[in-house]
Amino acid sequence: MSSLLKSIFDRNPGESEFHQAVEEVYETVEKVIKKNPQYQKAKIFERMTEPERLISFRVTWVDDKGDVQVNKGYRVQMNSAIGPYKGGLRFHPSVNPSILKFLAFEQIFKNALTGLPMGGGKGGSDFNPKGKSDGEVMRFCQAFMSELSKHIGHRLDVPAGDIGVGGREIGYMFGAYKKMQNEFTGVLTGKGQGWGGSLIRPEATGYGLVYFAQNMLAEQNDSLNGKTCLVSGSGNVAQFAMKKLLILGAKPVTASDSSGYIYDEDGISSEKLDFIMELKNEKRGRISEYADKFKSAKFFANDTKSDHNPMWAIKADCAFPCATQNEINIKDAKNLIAGGVKLLAEGANMPTMSDAIVELLKAGVNYAPGKASNAGGVATSGLEMVQNYSGIYWTREEVDTRLREIMKGIHDSCLQASKEYGMDGNYQAGANIAGFVKVANAMVAQGII
Ligand code: GLU
């Protein structure tokens, strides 16, 4: 391991997800750093891996029984070289500084790739919204915002949703911020229709993912039409990825949640997808209910003792991991290859482990890293910010057209950067290099700060 990486790891002990994300980027940008003495002199990589600011706070709230609850709250303001900090909030029991730093670090490059002026940030809490009443979620969001509001602003740091934070939570947090600050600004994105939200924002990550895959296939004179697709997750990203896949004639056959996965050999049709959406968005139920309702499907509960996820062994053409980090290990990668998968595009952040990526690339699988392929969500957040600043709102078609163009732009800049550095067609290297160079140049220009 290089001494630079070692010193970063030593400075951030025990933060395995953060180490993983940093190492993955470093391996592909090392060449660029070596070729550009100005990056070395200004210690760009060392600075990029140290948050500009990390806020950690206590969130105290009262549950329905009247008991006091205490949670951890965070905001990682990672890099503001090209714009205000921008990135989601995650509410999940696994949330800790390592996970948020990996996400905030990834966000720097992802946001740069969109071509919009957004820096990198991420935040959240170890609060678990699962099983909580609406009132509990609202009180938690208000308590969380009572501290976060002191550190964000529409020109400073603009959070949005991530796992466990959707339209409902954004609404409660926005209401709390407006009340406390006594101002109506676009301080959060992912807002609802009629109060500052952008059309297509709910669809954007999933749609953008599929647009990206379309571009990858078009490079090889191929299309999604008729392709069997494995999709993991059943939240916002998975739902709209499946919706777009169906529109383009592909056949999604799987979906999952933390309890397990369903396999529907006949395909998840748009009527069946409507069922998933209602189940997950309104009833907040479990994916196993899909198999109770549709006899063509089978539910497989998670086997925590297994060293692989059998879902990734199902025969298919394409895979879209849309659940969470590290959901595909090396064994899963081997199974995907054996099952005929030729394209894997990440809807989640860092769902594929580093050795699994190496395996996929070795086998010639067309692989797209999340920081490129799932950037449609934050890109449309950027479009929401523009609409908030100007006060003029665009139609669905206008936003969708811009989203398509942005995804094509990201796709092309990944390919161009990969070519420039002799790794032709490697989207992983291309995404890291293109994102890195943009932010590095801005940092050099702005001096030692
Ligand atoms: N959480 C999303 C992401 O990982 C969206 C962030 C945003 O819209 O700010 O990119």
Residues whose N, C-alpha, C, O or C-beta is under 5 A from the ligand:
A	BS01	LIG	K86 G87 G88 V158 P159 A160 G161 D162 N374 G377 V378 S381
